[in-house]
């Protein structure tokens, strides 16, 4: 079984910075894509950023230029560095792992999610 655990959430003032991290554990051979999604109260879950095994990155327009995603393939971790935070960034942030190969010659499984970490940005 693959598990994802997020950390780093908290309360920050508008314009401030915050860093999130996520660690995947279990019998993992490789992970194709790792990413971050968020969900605010009363709203649907939305894409924030993702990064491939080759370090290609993709961002939602709302966070482009402010958030930076990175990963460590050897440790199966992904991080999200957030700067110039806005109140509208307030949400529960979820870590995602897609295209997970649990053993060298096994099939690829989709998809795994963490429990989420709360990010609150005050005005």
C-alpha positions as CSV (number, residue, x, y, z in Angstrom):
1,X,0.0,0.0,0.0
2,X,1.2,3.5,-0.9
3,X,0.7,6.4,1.5
4,X,1.2,10.1,1.1
5,X,1.7,12.5,4.1
6,X,1.6,16.3,3.7
7,X,3.2,18.8,6.1
8,X,4.0,22.5,6.4
9,X,0.5,24.0,6.4
10,X,-0.4,26.9,8.7
11,X,-1.5,30.5,9.1
12,X,0.3,33.2,7.3
13,X,-0.4,36.9,6.5
14,X,-1.1,38.1,3.0
15,X,2.1,38.6,1.1
16,X,3.9,36.0,3.2
17,X,5.5,32.7,2.3
18,X,5.0,29.1,3.2
19,X,6.5,25.8,2.2
20,X,4.6,22.5,1.9
21,X,6.1,19.0,1.6
22,X,4.8,15.6,0.9
23,X,6.4,12.2,1.4
24,X,5.2,9.0,-0.3
25,X,5.9,5.7,1.4
26,X,5.5,2.1,0.7
27,X,6.9,-0.4,-1.8
28,X,7.5,2.2,-4.5
29,X,9.7,1.7,-7.5
30,X,8.9,5.0,-9.2
31,X,6.3,7.7,-9.5
32,X,5.5,9.3,-12.8
33,X,3.8,12.5,-11.7
34,X,3.5,14.2,-8.3
35,X,1.4,17.2,-7.7
36,X,-0.7,19.5,-5.5
37,X,-4.4,20.2,-5.5
38,X,-6.4,22.4,-3.2
39,X,-10.0,22.8,-2.0
40,X,-11.6,25.8,-0.3
41,X,-14.9,25.6,1.7
42,X,-17.8,25.3,-0.7
43,X,-15.7,25.0,-3.7
44,X,-14.5,22.0,-5.9
45,X,-11.0,20.7,-5.7
46,X,-8.7,22.4,-8.2
47,X,-5.4,21.7,-9.7
48,X,-2.4,23.8,-8.4
49,X,0.8,22.3,-9.7
50,X,2.4,19.1,-10.9
51,X,5.8,17.8,-11.7
52,X,6.9,14.8,-13.8
53,X,9.7,12.4,-13.1
54,X,11.8,14.3,-15.7
55,X,11.2,17.5,-13.7
56,X,8.7,19.1,-16.2
57,X,6.5,21.4,-14.3
58,X,2.9,22.7,-14.8
59,X,1.0,25.4,-12.9
60,X,-2.5,26.7,-12.6
61,X,-2.7,30.3,-13.9
62,X,-3.8,31.5,-10.5
63,X,-0.5,30.5,-8.9
64,X,2.0,30.8,-11.8
65,X,4.9,33.0,-10.8
66,X,4.2,32.7,-7.1
67,X,4.4,28.9,-6.4
68,X,7.3,26.6,-7.2
69,X,7.0,22.8,-7.2
70,X,10.0,20.5,-6.9
71,X,10.6,16.8,-6.2
72,X,13.3,14.3,-5.1
73,X,12.8,11.1,-7.1
74,X,15.1,9.1,-4.8
75,X,13.2,10.0,-1.7
76,X,9.7,10.1,-3.3
77,X,9.0,13.5,-2.0
78,X,7.5,16.6,-3.5
79,X,7.5,20.2,-2.2
80,X,5.6,23.4,-2.9
81,X,7.2,26.7,-2.2
82,X,4.6,29.5,-2.0
83,X,5.4,33.2,-2.0
84,X,3.2,36.4,-2.2
85,X,0.3,34.5,-0.7
86,X,-3.2,35.9,-1.1
87,X,-6.3,35.3,1.0
88,X,-7.8,33.4,-2.0
89,X,-5.0,30.8,-1.6
90,X,-6.7,29.7,1.6
91,X,-7.6,26.0,1.2
92,X,-6.8,22.5,2.2
93,X,-3.9,21.4,0.1
94,X,-3.7,17.8,-1.1
95,X,-0.7,15.9,-2.3
96,X,-1.2,13.5,-5.3
97,X,0.9,10.8,-6.8
98,X,0.0,9.4,-10.3
99,X,1.5,6.6,-12.3
100,X,2.9,4.7,-9.3
101,X,4.9,1.6,-10.0
102,X,5.2,-0.5,-6.8
103,X,7.8,-2.9,-8.1
104,X,10.4,-3.1,-10.8
105,X,8.4,-5.4,-13.1
106,X,4.9,-4.5,-11.9
107,X,2.1,-2.5,-13.4
108,X,1.5,1.2,-12.9
109,X,-1.2,2.2,-10.4
110,X,-3.3,5.4,-10.3
111,X,-4.0,7.4,-8.1
112,X,-2.9,8.1,-4.5
113,X,-3.9,11.1,-2.3
114,X,-2.7,12.4,1.0
115,X,-5.0,13.6,3.9
116,X,-4.4,17.3,3.2
117,X,-2.9,20.2,5.1
118,X,-4.6,23.5,5.9
119,X,-3.2,26.7,4.5
120,X,-4.8,29.9,5.8
121,X,-3.9,33.3,4.5
122,X,-5.2,36.3,6.5
123,X,-5.8,39.8,5.1
